[in-house]
Amino acid sequence: MSPPRLVFDLSADAVNKELRQRESQTSAAHALLQLRNELLLGQTGANVPATAPGLQPSSRTPTPPPKAHLSMRFSQPATQSQAQARPRDAITFATLLPQPKRTQAPLQVIRPVPVPTGAQKSNPQNTNPNEQCTYADQYSVYNKDGVASEGCDRCLEVAYAVLVKNHMSTHPSQKGKSTSDVLTETGHLERFSAWSHWIGALLFAIYAAVRPAVADSESVAGTLATITAWGAVFTLSSSGIYHTTAPSKSISKWTRFLDYAAIYVGLVLTSVADIAVSTRGFSNVPIETVIDIPIAGTLMVLFFLWRRFVTSEDDTWSDDNERVIKECPLGKGLFRRQHFDLNHTPLRYATSFLLAAGYFAWVPATFVSFDAPQAGLIIGLQAFGFLVLSFGMFIDRVLKWPDAFLGRGDAVVMRCEPCGCPANSHGVWHIVALISIVCTAVGREYGLAVS
């Protein structure tokens, strides 16, 4: 028994005429929606039901009736009653597409949704959540007149807002909006990051000032240890300056570079000082085997300085989308803006990591210069400081802890409502980095004490 024959009624003139008429009356989106819902199988011509006898094998050589055929012509979209009358096994373009997982009726035909036109048309995926947010922008800083000042006044204005009190309601666009539960009324997201580095810089300044009186400061290694202590003060202060001025687009483009440059300087000084301790003041060590670390750090500082001059501040200034929580980031209190490194971000991360790890190439020299227990303790402290630093970067860039908990209101311990300075993931990274610097300093001082 052979299958029934399918007769296609195709008239080139009729199809061409209909296409031209439809093309002038509808958009591509409407045509696509109609195609998605056009029946391919499961219903015959307009006047024949889906279960027409011509499509049923009734004899050994069936002959379909003249009107029992599939039409490939465009037709008017089916009405709601016609659509409901269609069999569940009807095949349309929509049913041929991959269907989303459903808990009920997985084979249900997806009906097209009308495309809004004109002012009603919207795309939620491209909508800025801040535009629909009733919360105020507590990251930006303005003066009492609702504008940004210039020159030194701008520096003082931003510093006061970040470190002490941010009067976000001064800008006309922010009046009547709610404040964040995380930042409270006058808080700022950069406050914890700024104060944590300023306090760290103060502690290391005390250490660097007292050190010459209580520890070796005459040998090459001792002198480098003192210089490195002041280098830590410079690094922490530079980062404090950046976070204090971070809300200003024009100022932070230079203070952010200062922050990066200070980090490279600190890493270079730390590596060279620790190598001096491991080799007892570069004893029997050719200078060319040590000079590569300062050269590498200097090249990176010069590169990012050149990049800052040739890159527009408008290209690098953007929202920190990695930390923005969907729906209403302003209300979560974690919204921030900054100057990004863009495609040079991996370069900065990789070079910083390599400079920090440069000391471990001198592990064999440490075992030559010290007894095994002493060398093991020195290297152990250095390794612990390096691992702590790496883990801090992991928290800040990968885990982003405790940002999600802060956004949900769960991380109560990481908030200080009276001072308005929540400890976000970058603030936690600052504390971890400070612990790392202390560990390496203790290892350095122990090596000088037993040498």
Helices and strands as residue ranges (DSSP letters): H 12-25, H 28-37, E 39-41, G 53-55, H 80-85, E 91-92, H 93-96, G 118-120, G 124-126, G 129-132, H 152-163, G 168-170, G 172-174, H 191-214, H 220-245, H 249-278, G 287-289, H 292-310, H 313-316, E 317-319, H 329-332, E 337-339, G 342-344, H 345-357, G 358-362, H 363-369, H 372-394, I 395-399, H 403-408, H 425-450
